[in-house]
Amino acid sequence: MSPLTDNVGMTALSVNLNKVALVRNTRHLGIPSVTKAATLCLQAGAQGITVHPRPDARHIREADVSDLATVLRDWPDREFNIEGNPLHNLMDFVRRFRPNQATFVPDGAGQFTSDHGWSLPRDAESLLPLIQECHDLGVRVSLFMD
């Protein structure tokens, strides 16, 4: 069982750090720190950390994902969720970092924000092999659905 599913019936909080990274990226000072924000959230009781590294790296960047994976090793009872489009760059992150969960989101490469979900059965054929790959890696999959 995973930390977020052990307490069936309880609400679990996974904090998305994208906006922290967005503010950091506008300052060119390295602050606020996404790893410090993650640590504060975990210390406050959050059950997980979520990031959505987009292809344009406008907020969470590859180095952030790596740094957060390292932070979460010190919190084995908490989860790491990486979300994004598995048809774009998400699977590279899943293969490299093996998060607890991958959330598949069908946004376009330059899309401002996620505003729609997958449509089944239309998208099933393209998603099934990627879901299977995640499962083979030991990664749970969540689908952002309409």
C-alpha positions as CSV (number, residue, x, y, z in Angstrom):
1,M,0.0,0.0,0.0
2,S,1.0,3.6,-0.5
3,P,0.9,6.3,2.1
4,L,-2.0,8.0,0.4
5,T,-4.1,4.9,0.1
6,D,-3.4,3.4,3.6
7,N,-5.9,5.7,5.2
8,V,-9.0,4.8,3.1
9,G,-11.7,7.4,3.6
10,M,-9.3,10.1,4.7
11,T,-8.5,13.1,2.5
12,A,-4.9,13.3,1.3
13,L,-3.2,16.6,0.4
14,S,-0.5,16.7,-2.3
15,V,0.8,20.3,-2.7
16,N,1.5,21.5,-6.3
17,L,4.7,23.6,-6.3
18,N,4.4,25.0,-9.9
19,K,3.5,28.5,-8.7
20,V,6.4,28.6,-6.3
21,A,8.7,27.8,-9.2
22,L,6.9,30.4,-11.5
23,V,7.6,33.1,-8.9
24,R,11.2,31.9,-8.5
25,N,11.7,32.0,-12.3
26,T,10.7,35.7,-12.5
27,R,13.2,36.8,-9.9
28,H,16.5,35.4,-11.1
29,L,17.6,35.1,-7.5
30,G,16.7,31.5,-6.8
31,I,14.0,32.4,-4.4
32,P,11.6,31.2,-3.3
33,S,13.1,27.7,-3.2
34,V,10.9,24.8,-4.4
35,T,12.8,22.4,-2.2
36,K,12.4,24.6,0.9
37,A,8.7,25.0,0.0
38,A,8.4,21.2,-0.3
39,T,10.1,20.6,3.0
40,L,7.8,23.1,4.7
41,C,4.7,21.5,3.2
42,L,5.9,18.0,4.3
43,Q,6.8,19.2,7.8
44,A,3.3,20.7,8.0
45,G,1.7,17.3,7.2
46,A,1.2,17.3,3.5
47,Q,1.0,13.7,2.3
48,G,2.7,14.5,-1.1
49,I,4.3,16.9,-3.5
50,T,3.0,17.4,-7.1
51,V,4.8,19.0,-10.0
52,H,3.9,19.6,-13.6
53,P,7.1,20.1,-15.6
54,R,5.9,21.5,-19.0
55,P,8.0,21.3,-22.1
56,D,8.7,25.1,-22.1
57,A,10.0,24.8,-18.4
58,R,8.1,28.0,-17.5
59,H,7.8,26.9,-13.9
60,I,9.0,23.5,-12.7
61,R,12.3,22.6,-14.4
62,E,14.1,19.3,-14.8
63,A,16.6,20.2,-12.0
64,D,13.6,20.9,-9.7
65,V,12.2,17.4,-10.3
66,S,15.6,15.9,-9.5
67,D,16.0,18.0,-6.4
68,L,12.5,17.2,-5.2
69,A,13.0,13.5,-5.8
70,T,16.0,13.8,-3.5
71,V,14.0,15.7,-0.8
72,L,11.3,13.0,-0.9
73,R,13.8,10.2,-0.3
74,D,14.0,11.6,3.3
75,W,10.2,11.3,3.5
76,P,9.5,7.6,2.5
77,D,5.9,7.8,3.9
78,R,5.0,10.7,1.5
79,E,4.3,10.6,-2.2
80,F,5.8,12.2,-5.3
81,N,3.3,12.9,-8.1
82,I,4.6,14.1,-11.5
83,E,1.9,15.3,-13.9
84,G,1.9,16.2,-17.5
85,N,1.2,14.9,-21.0
86,P,2.6,11.4,-21.5
87,L,2.6,12.1,-25.3
88,H,5.1,15.0,-24.7
89,N,7.7,15.0,-21.9
90,L,6.1,13.3,-18.9
91,M,7.3,9.7,-19.6
92,D,11.0,10.9,-19.6
93,F,10.4,12.1,-16.0
94,V,8.6,8.9,-15.0
95,R,11.3,6.7,-16.3
96,R,14.1,8.7,-14.7
97,F,12.5,9.4,-11.3
98,R,9.9,6.7,-10.8
99,P,7.5,8.8,-8.8
100,N,4.7,7.2,-6.7
101,Q,2.2,8.5,-9.2
102,A,2.1,9.9,-12.7
103,T,-1.0,12.0,-13.5
104,F,-1.7,12.0,-17.2
105,V,-2.9,15.5,-18.4
106,P,-3.8,16.1,-22.1
107,D,-2.5,19.6,-22.3
108,G,-0.7,21.0,-25.4
109,A,2.9,21.9,-25.3
110,G,2.2,25.7,-25.2
111,Q,-1.1,25.5,-23.3
112,F,-1.4,28.2,-20.6
113,T,-3.0,25.8,-18.1
114,S,-4.8,22.5,-18.0
115,D,-8.4,23.1,-19.0
116,H,-9.7,19.7,-20.2
117,G,-9.2,16.1,-19.6
118,W,-8.9,12.8,-21.5
119,S,-11.9,11.5,-23.3
120,L,-12.5,7.7,-23.1
121,P,-12.8,5.6,-25.1
122,R,-11.3,7.9,-27.7
123,D,-7.9,8.3,-26.0
124,A,-7.7,4.8,-24.6
125,E,-5.6,3.3,-27.5
126,S,-2.8,5.9,-27.0
127,L,-2.9,5.8,-23.2
128,L,-3.0,2.1,-22.5
129,P,0.6,1.3,-23.5
130,L,1.8,4.2,-21.4
131,I,-0.3,3.2,-18.4
132,Q,1.2,-0.3,-18.7
133,E,4.7,1.1,-18.9
134,C,4.1,3.1,-15.7
135,H,2.7,0.0,-13.9
136,D,5.7,-2.0,-15.1
137,L,7.9,0.7,-13.4
138,G,5.9,0.5,-10.2
139,V,4.2,3.9,-10.8
140,R,0.5,4.4,-10.1
141,V,-1.4,6.3,-12.8
142,S,-4.1,8.9,-12.4
143,L,-6.0,10.3,-15.4
144,F,-7.1,14.0,-15.7
145,M,-10.6,13.3,-17.1
146,D,-13.4,15.3,-18.6
